[in-house]
């Protein structure tokens, strides 16, 4: 059985849906052409909660929509160090776990690519693009054991 490709979604990517009226899950399915599992880190949810409490009304609404999208994803509980930014957590987890990441943050994209992590991002405000190599899952060959 094939394992789904796991894609870490960061807060900027989740905001894409609200800002540009794009169904990010449908677009991910189009660009990946394979079974995938969207993953949101616990630190990203914490970041969204902070935005919902402290920012402008418009950003609060967008963060609430992003949080609703995050609830449709698998959640991965991670610890954020005191000196670590939210982006650093994504880089650490994506490179260690060999997941790809979806972000629109240019600085984060550069950090991820330096660690050879494939990045999915919004291009021309209309569709997603991939920077880096995402291996296609191999279908395991069935082995036949012949006992006589």
BANU-40377 format. One record per residue (C-alpha): residue number from 1; residue in one letter; x, y, z. Coordinates in Angstrom, 2 decimals, always signed. Example, Ala and Ser with C-alpha at 12.3 -4.5 7.8 and 13.67 -1.06 7.14 Angstrom:
{rec 1,a,{+12.30,-4.50,+7.80}};
{rec 2,s,{+13.67,-1.06,+7.14}};
This chain:
{rec 1,x,{+0.00,+0.00,+0.00}};
{rec 2,x,{+1.28,+3.45,-0.90}};
{rec 3,x,{+1.96,+6.05,+1.74}};
{rec 4,x,{+0.47,+9.45,+1.06}};
{rec 5,x,{+2.82,+12.32,+0.36}};
{rec 6,x,{+2.75,+14.57,+3.43}};
{rec 7,x,{+2.67,+18.30,+2.81}};
{rec 8,x,{+3.21,+20.79,+5.63}};
{rec 9,x,{+1.00,+23.86,+5.17}};
{rec 10,x,{+2.18,+27.10,+6.75}};
{rec 11,x,{+0.01,+30.05,+7.75}};
{rec 12,x,{+0.77,+32.12,+4.63}};
{rec 13,x,{-0.39,+29.25,+2.44}};
{rec 14,x,{-3.58,+28.83,+4.45}};
{rec 15,x,{-4.28,+32.56,+4.00}};
{rec 16,x,{-4.16,+32.01,+0.23}};
{rec 17,x,{-7.67,+30.63,+0.18}};
{rec 18,x,{-9.11,+33.72,+1.83}};
{rec 19,x,{-7.03,+36.25,-0.11}};
{rec 20,x,{-7.37,+34.85,-3.62}};
{rec 21,x,{-10.46,+32.63,-3.33}};
{rec 22,x,{-8.59,+29.47,-4.20}};
{rec 23,x,{-9.50,+25.99,-2.98}};
{rec 24,x,{-6.03,+25.02,-1.77}};
{rec 25,x,{-6.87,+21.32,-1.37}};
{rec 26,x,{-8.23,+21.03,-4.90}};
{rec 27,x,{-5.20,+22.89,-6.28}};
{rec 28,x,{-2.82,+20.67,-4.31}};
{rec 29,x,{-4.50,+17.61,-5.80}};
{rec 30,x,{-4.04,+19.05,-9.30}};
{rec 31,x,{-0.38,+19.91,-8.92}};
{rec 32,x,{+0.71,+16.80,-6.99}};
{rec 33,x,{-1.13,+14.18,-9.09}};
{rec 34,x,{-0.80,+11.67,-6.28}};
{rec 35,x,{-2.39,+10.85,-2.94}};
{rec 36,x,{-1.32,+13.43,-0.34}};
{rec 37,x,{-2.00,+14.26,+3.27}};
{rec 38,x,{-2.05,+17.93,+4.27}};
{rec 39,x,{-0.34,+18.47,+7.62}};
{rec 40,x,{-0.47,+21.51,+9.89}};
{rec 41,x,{+2.02,+21.88,+12.72}};
{rec 42,x,{+0.76,+22.74,+16.19}};
{rec 43,x,{+3.01,+25.82,+16.08}};
{rec 44,x,{+1.20,+27.05,+12.95}};
{rec 45,x,{-2.16,+26.71,+14.73}};
{rec 46,x,{-0.73,+28.69,+17.65}};
{rec 47,x,{+0.46,+31.38,+15.20}};
{rec 48,x,{-3.04,+31.60,+13.68}};
{rec 49,x,{-4.61,+31.89,+17.13}};
{rec 50,x,{-2.30,+34.81,+17.93}};
{rec 51,x,{-3.28,+36.56,+14.70}};
{rec 52,x,{-6.97,+36.05,+15.48}};
{rec 53,x,{-6.55,+37.83,+18.81}};
{rec 54,x,{-4.26,+40.75,+18.04}};
{rec 55,x,{-4.54,+41.92,+14.44}};
{rec 56,x,{-7.00,+43.95,+12.35}};
{rec 57,x,{-10.55,+42.75,+11.79}};
{rec 58,x,{-9.79,+41.79,+8.19}};
{rec 59,x,{-6.79,+39.70,+9.27}};
{rec 60,x,{-8.82,+38.16,+12.06}};
{rec 61,x,{-11.43,+36.96,+9.55}};
{rec 62,x,{-8.75,+35.58,+7.23}};
{rec 63,x,{-7.06,+33.84,+10.17}};
{rec 64,x,{-10.38,+32.30,+11.21}};
{rec 65,x,{-10.86,+30.93,+7.69}};
{rec 66,x,{-7.27,+29.66,+7.70}};
{rec 67,x,{-7.94,+27.96,+11.04}};
{rec 68,x,{-11.01,+26.24,+9.56}};
{rec 69,x,{-8.82,+24.94,+6.72}};
{rec 70,x,{-6.22,+23.81,+9.25}};
{rec 71,x,{-8.86,+21.75,+11.02}};
{rec 72,x,{-9.31,+19.74,+7.81}};
{rec 73,x,{-5.64,+18.71,+7.94}};
{rec 74,x,{-3.73,+16.25,+10.06}};
{rec 75,x,{-2.12,+17.98,+13.01}};
{rec 76,x,{+1.45,+17.26,+13.99}};
{rec 77,x,{+2.34,+18.25,+17.53}};
{rec 78,x,{+5.77,+19.89,+17.68}};
{rec 79,x,{+7.73,+21.88,+20.21}};
{rec 80,x,{+8.91,+25.38,+19.38}};
{rec 81,x,{+12.13,+26.46,+21.03}};
{rec 82,x,{+12.39,+29.89,+22.64}};
{rec 83,x,{+14.89,+31.13,+20.05}};
{rec 84,x,{+13.06,+29.42,+17.19}};
{rec 85,x,{+10.67,+31.24,+14.85}};
{rec 86,x,{+7.57,+29.61,+13.42}};
{rec 87,x,{+9.39,+29.32,+10.09}};
{rec 88,x,{+12.38,+27.61,+11.74}};
{rec 89,x,{+10.05,+24.94,+13.12}};
{rec 90,x,{+8.66,+24.25,+9.64}};
{rec 91,x,{+12.19,+24.01,+8.18}};
{rec 92,x,{+13.32,+21.68,+10.96}};
{rec 93,x,{+10.33,+19.34,+10.71}};
{rec 94,x,{+10.14,+19.29,+6.90}};
{rec 95,x,{+13.84,+18.51,+6.48}};
{rec 96,x,{+13.95,+15.93,+9.28}};
{rec 97,x,{+10.73,+14.10,+8.31}};
{rec 98,x,{+11.32,+14.42,+4.52}};
{rec 99,x,{+7.97,+16.15,+3.98}};
{rec 100,x,{+7.42,+18.82,+1.36}};
{rec 101,x,{+6.06,+22.21,+2.38}};
{rec 102,x,{+3.49,+24.64,+1.02}};
{rec 103,x,{+4.17,+28.31,+1.66}};
{rec 104,x,{+3.97,+31.72,+0.00}};
{rec 105,x,{+6.64,+33.23,+2.24}};
{rec 106,x,{+9.64,+33.99,+0.01}};
{rec 107,x,{+12.21,+33.84,+2.83}};
{rec 108,x,{+10.82,+30.51,+4.10}};
{rec 109,x,{+10.83,+29.10,+0.56}};
{rec 110,x,{+14.52,+29.94,+0.24}};
{rec 111,x,{+15.36,+28.33,+3.61}};
{rec 112,x,{+13.46,+25.18,+2.67}};
{rec 113,x,{+15.12,+24.89,-0.73}};
{rec 114,x,{+18.55,+25.24,+0.92}};
{rec 115,x,{+17.64,+22.12,+2.92}};
{rec 116,x,{+16.48,+20.33,-0.29}};
{rec 117,x,{+12.83,+20.41,+0.74}};
{rec 118,x,{+10.37,+20.65,-2.15}};
{rec 119,x,{+8.15,+23.72,-1.91}};
{rec 120,x,{+4.66,+24.31,-3.27}};
{rec 121,x,{+3.66,+27.95,-3.68}};
{rec 122,x,{+1.06,+30.18,-5.32}};
{rec 123,x,{+2.07,+31.48,-8.72}};
{rec 124,x,{+0.45,+34.45,-10.50}};
{rec 125,x,{-2.34,+34.51,-7.89}};
{rec 126,x,{-4.11,+31.74,-9.77}};
{rec 127,x,{-2.40,+28.34,-9.53}};
{rec 128,x,{+0.17,+26.39,-7.55}};
{rec 129,x,{+3.68,+25.55,-8.64}};
{rec 130,x,{+6.36,+23.23,-7.27}};
{rec 131,x,{+9.97,+24.21,-6.65}};
{rec 132,x,{+12.09,+21.10,-6.15}};
{rec 133,x,{+11.73,+17.41,-6.75}};
{rec 134,x,{+8.83,+15.44,-5.33}};
{rec 135,x,{+9.33,+11.72,-5.95}};
{rec 136,x,{+6.32,+9.85,-7.20}};
{rec 137,x,{+5.31,+7.09,-4.82}};
{rec 138,x,{+6.27,+3.71,-6.12}};
{rec 139,x,{+3.66,+1.01,-6.17}};
{rec 140,x,{+5.17,-1.86,-4.20}};
{rec 141,x,{+5.63,-4.98,-6.22}};
{rec 142,x,{+3.86,-7.99,-4.87}};
{rec 143,x,{+6.16,-10.86,-4.21}};
{rec 144,x,{+5.02,-14.36,-4.81}};
{rec 145,x,{+6.34,-17.06,-2.54}};
{rec 146,x,{+6.10,-20.49,-4.02}};
{rec 147,x,{+6.16,-23.31,-1.56}};
{rec 148,x,{+6.23,-26.88,-2.81}};
